[in-house]
Amino acid sequence: MADFAKTQSDCDFVEDWPSTADVDILWEKAVGLFTYASTVIKFVASKYHTPTERLALTVSLPQSTIHEGKSGINLLYTQVLEQAFCDVDLDEPEFYPCFRSVVGAVVLVFNPLPMKALSTLLRMSNISITLCSLHSVLLFPNNEGDPIQVFHKSFPDFLMDPG
């Protein structure tokens, strides 16, 4: 994150961002789980949001991954989804069916597909709108012909868990 702060000229960071206290909190939350740390970095580095606010949100999560193995990553995934769609009218009748179709296709398809193939498969032209805020859990390749992929298997597991 310190390297990220050095390269972002459009953000106003304090001199020693992130603070040692924030790094220590994230370290405890991750408890050696690389997926947690990687997701936090991508979440904070969003080009659509303020990194300092994103870090504060993540640091404020109440639980670490030490309890029951994945509870901390589940909280992080919940926060990623809440923040991804905080500007969306969740009462809009089309939101949930669209989200389930698009994200379900990405996480459940046996062979990952590129954006255009997903659009064709789902007969939807605007799937990028649904997916663009999920950059911290989904890999969007630079080449249009490359598939969209899930960064870690724990994300589909989280989405498919009835709890």
Secondary structure, 3 states (H helix, E strand, C coil): CHHHHHHCCCCCCCCCCCCHHHHHHHHHHHCCCHHHHHHHHHHHCCCCCCHHHHHHHHHCCCCCCCCCCCHHHHHHHHHHHHHHCCCCCCCCCCHHHHHHHHHHHHHHCCCCCCHHHHHHHHCCCCHHHHHHHHCCCEECCCCCCCCCEECCCHHHHHHHCCC
